[in-house]
Amino acid sequence: MAAFDHVIVGAGISGMTAAILLAEQGRSVAVAESFRKPAPTIRGFRRKGVHFDTGVHYVGGLGRGQVLDAYFAHLGLDRLLTTVPYKADGFDVIAFEESGREFRMPNGYQACRDYLCAEFPEETKAVDTYFREIRRNFDASPFLNFERAFSMDGFLHDDTITLQNFLDSITDNATLKTLFSYQCLLYGVPPHNALLSTHSLVAGSYCRSAHTIRGGGHALAKAYEKRLAELGVGLFCNCEAGDIVLSPEKRLRGVQLSTGEVLETGSCIWTAQPSALADAVPEGVFRPSYRLRLRELRGSASGTMLFGVSDSPVPELDGRCRYIWPGGDFESKLEGDPLPDDNLIYLSSCLDQKSGKTVITVIFPGTIASFARWEQSAYGDRPESYKNFKRQLAEKLVATLRRRCPELSGVDFLECATPLTVRDYCSTPQGALYGLRHSNDQYNPAPVTKLDGLYLAGQGIVAPGVLGAVVSAYLACGIILGHESLHQELRQCA
Ligand SMILES: Cc1cc2nc3c(=O)[nH]c(=O)nc-3n(C[C@H](O)[C@H](O)[C@H](O)COP(=O)(O)OP(=O)(O)OC[C@H]3O[C@@H](n4cnc5c(N)ncnc54)[C@H](O)[C@@H]3O)c2cc1C
């Protein structure tokens, strides 16, 4: 039986971040990952010699000295990554199909504010209030604003204001509300359930800057792997963590792997789905109500994705994401069927370094409901009926794209991923694109559990996205190592 100071369950962004932080302090660390390689969510895949990104297209706060840049510097990842800025004059384009109007969101709070004030001169007060509130919420967290003295009060604020309530209180302008809300697609919860605090973290980071990483999620995964190897972290891939093992005194003793091996430890950070912990921890440790709460946690919106290639660049997507807004409300788009013709479309692109081709990812948000009849099937072993359904769905979605996005006329679509693919690839409930939903109708678990030495981290604990996953790891490791010292070190990296 191998023994470690810390065992991390899950080699996603949060698990690998936690492993680096602990190993940098000279602790022995093991990471157990159920997939055959670390970081399946962001690693992407290859088809016909071209690499396609999955779990990361662009990130906020990666400008020099900004929050994610400071985290990557502190983790020793900055020297292993090349960042590429999105277009400063419009990193996101929101195209309103009904009116034909397009809005290009520029980099920086002031530029965004000035741009929207010019587009909506009668709404200056609402625009100012929106950006003031986003910034205030963002800067209130010591994990996002290292200038702030460290205090957990500034982080775990008991915020229950929804984005919708906030927007309703500042404007009646439907177009402006859509422009204030579209980033809810980056955490998969409609505005009437989205917390203003979660929205502020996501929108606030992109307001500062938007970047992609050269080589995409694959390059990010490789950089993390390299750091783990440099620090001598034990990586156990193809090893699903099953039971949390207790000593006869009911103290944490280790983590049992699917191989039968037990990784002995008195300290475990669980970054896999929190709901899976309900079955992993022996009866009697958690209260029945907590166990039930874990089991019933709901995921964010899912979606169906198309992956395509183009021999020539697609100027509309060069250094920008593009959101096609058909009208209606976010609730029906995120929590409805992803199939109808009037769904919203989220487009991004990147350059495949090896082939020189432009790679296009399209997401049609929606739920897993249409795929319920195949929910017992697993990735790589689906019945013919599913394959036929998926083929017809892909044809319909490509036809929709040809009609609604003429800029994609030269794109050859090679692959389709359904909510079931997302569920099995990203190990998320209901095929959630962003793990657990952070919303006003759900209490996500805290990083500390009732079992001494067992902690939770991951996108479901703090916030979704690369930044949210990284922050969750610092939160869990701060409990182990001391928040103040980590905060001081981060301040020096900013
Ligand atoms: C299509 C898509 C696009 C996205 N685009 C962006 C983007 O542009 N920008 C952005 O910031 N974020 C984006 N995200 C979100 C981002 O990828 C995630 O928030 C982040 O990767 C989550 O990291 P994590 O470590 O919390 O979770 P995960 O990556 O889910 O890590 C958990 C790990 O645990 C493993 N695991 C599960 N169960 C077990 C077990 N029992 N034993 C061992 N291992 C286990 C899983 O295989 C997984 O590797 C996107 C996500 C998707 C799906």
The ligand as an SDF file (V2000), in Angstrom:
LIG
                    3D

 53 58  0  0  0  0  0  0  0  0999 V2000
  -17.4390   22.3310  -24.0400 C   0  0  0  0  0  0  0  0  0  0  0  0
  -16.8320   23.0960  -22.9020 C   0  0  0  0  0  0  0  0  0  0  0  0
  -16.2820   24.3430  -23.1480 C   0  0  0  0  0  0  0  0  0  0  0  0
  -15.7040   25.0660  -22.1090 C   0  0  0  0  0  0  0  0  0  0  0  0
  -15.1220   26.2590  -22.3950 N   0  0  0  0  0  0  0  0  0  0  0  0
  -14.4810   26.9320  -21.4180 C   0  0  0  0  0  0  0  0  0  0  0  0
  -13.7830   28.1320  -21.7210 C   0  0  0  0  0  0  0  0  0  0  0  0
  -13.7300   28.5670  -22.8710 O   0  0  0  0  0  0  0  0  0  0  0  0
  -13.1690   28.7820  -20.6910 N   0  0  0  0  0  0  0  0  0  0  0  0
  -13.1920   28.3240  -19.4130 C   0  0  0  0  0  0  0  0  0  0  0  0
  -12.6100   28.9640  -18.5160 O   0  0  0  0  0  0  0  0  0  0  0  0
  -13.8450   27.1740  -19.0990 N   0  0  0  0  0  0  0  0  0  0  0  0
  -14.4830   26.4740  -20.0660 C   0  0  0  0  0  0  0  0  0  0  0  0
  -15.1270   25.3050  -19.7630 N   0  0  0  0  0  0  0  0  0  0  0  0
  -15.2000   24.8810  -18.3530 C   0  0  0  0  0  0  0  0  0  0  0  0
  -13.8890   24.2940  -17.8590 C   0  0  0  0  0  0  0  0  0  0  0  0
  -13.3920   23.3440  -18.7740 O   0  0  0  0  0  0  0  0  0  0  0  0
  -14.1340   23.6150  -16.5150 C   0  0  0  0  0  0  0  0  0  0  0  0
  -14.7510   24.5370  -15.6300 O   0  0  0  0  0  0  0  0  0  0  0  0
  -12.8680   23.0940  -15.8430 C   0  0  0  0  0  0  0  0  0  0  0  0
  -12.0540   22.3490  -16.7230 O   0  0  0  0  0  0  0  0  0  0  0  0
  -13.2760   22.2070  -14.6690 C   0  0  0  0  0  0  0  0  0  0  0  0
  -12.1530   21.6890  -14.0160 O   0  0  0  0  0  0  0  0  0  0  0  0
  -12.3460   20.7710  -12.7380 P   0  0  0  0  0  0  0  0  0  0  0  0
  -11.0160   20.3130  -12.3230 O   0  0  0  0  0  0  0  0  0  0  0  0
  -13.1880   21.4650  -11.7360 O   0  0  0  0  0  0  0  0  0  0  0  0
  -13.2550   19.5560  -13.2340 O   0  0  0  0  0  0  0  0  0  0  0  0
  -12.9190   18.3000  -14.2360 P   0  0  0  0  0  0  0  0  0  0  0  0
  -12.1350   18.7400  -15.4060 O   0  0  0  0  0  0  0  0  0  0  0  0
  -14.2470   17.6910  -14.4410 O   0  0  0  0  0  0  0  0  0  0  0  0
  -12.0060   17.3910  -13.3240 O   0  0  0  0  0  0  0  0  0  0  0  0
  -12.4740   16.3240  -12.5540 C   0  0  0  0  0  0  0  0  0  0  0  0
  -11.6700   15.1030  -12.9350 C   0  0  0  0  0  0  0  0  0  0  0  0
  -12.0490   14.0160  -12.0950 O   0  0  0  0  0  0  0  0  0  0  0  0
  -12.0420   12.8340  -12.8660 C   0  0  0  0  0  0  0  0  0  0  0  0
  -12.8710   11.8740  -12.1270 N   0  0  0  0  0  0  0  0  0  0  0  0
  -14.2060   11.8310  -12.0180 C   0  0  0  0  0  0  0  0  0  0  0  0
  -14.5780   10.8390  -11.1820 N   0  0  0  0  0  0  0  0  0  0  0  0
  -13.4330   10.2660  -10.7390 C   0  0  0  0  0  0  0  0  0  0  0  0
  -13.1530    9.2160   -9.8470 C   0  0  0  0  0  0  0  0  0  0  0  0
  -14.1220    8.5320   -9.2010 N   0  0  0  0  0  0  0  0  0  0  0  0
  -11.8590    8.8510   -9.6430 N   0  0  0  0  0  0  0  0  0  0  0  0
  -10.8450    9.5160  -10.2650 C   0  0  0  0  0  0  0  0  0  0  0  0
  -11.0620   10.5250  -11.1280 N   0  0  0  0  0  0  0  0  0  0  0  0
  -12.3450   10.9120  -11.3460 C   0  0  0  0  0  0  0  0  0  0  0  0
  -12.5990   13.2720  -14.1930 C   0  0  0  0  0  0  0  0  0  0  0  0
  -12.2560   12.3680  -15.2250 O   0  0  0  0  0  0  0  0  0  0  0  0
  -11.9350   14.6350  -14.3530 C   0  0  0  0  0  0  0  0  0  0  0  0
  -10.7030   14.5400  -15.0340 O   0  0  0  0  0  0  0  0  0  0  0  0
  -15.7050   24.5530  -20.7870 C   0  0  0  0  0  0  0  0  0  0  0  0
  -16.2560   23.2930  -20.5380 C   0  0  0  0  0  0  0  0  0  0  0  0
  -16.7930   22.5580  -21.5800 C   0  0  0  0  0  0  0  0  0  0  0  0
  -17.3330   21.1870  -21.2990 C   0  0  0  0  0  0  0  0  0  0  0  0
  1  2  1  0
  2  3  1  0
  2 52  2  0
  3  4  2  0
  4  5  1  0
  4 50  1  0
  5  6  2  0
  6  7  1  0
  6 13  1  0
  7  8  2  0
  7  9  1  0
  9 10  1  0
 10 11  2  0
 10 12  1  0
 12 13  2  0
 13 14  1  0
 14 15  1  0
 14 50  1  0
 15 16  1  0
 16 17  1  0
 16 18  1  0
 18 19  1  0
 18 20  1  0
 20 21  1  0
 20 22  1  0
 22 23  1  0
 23 24  1  0
 24 25  2  0
 24 26  1  0
 24 27  1  0
 27 28  1  0
 28 29  2  0
 28 30  1  0
 28 31  1  0
 31 32  1  0
 32 33  1  0
 33 34  1  0
 33 48  1  0
 34 35  1  0
 35 36  1  0
 35 46  1  0
 36 37  1  0
 36 45  1  0
 37 38  2  0
 38 39  1  0
 39 40  1  0
 39 45  2  0
 40 41  1  0
 40 42  2  0
 42 43  1  0
 43 44  2  0
 44 45  1  0
 46 47  1  0
 46 48  1  0
 48 49  1  0
 50 51  2  0
 51 52  1  0
 52 53  1  0
M  END
$$$$
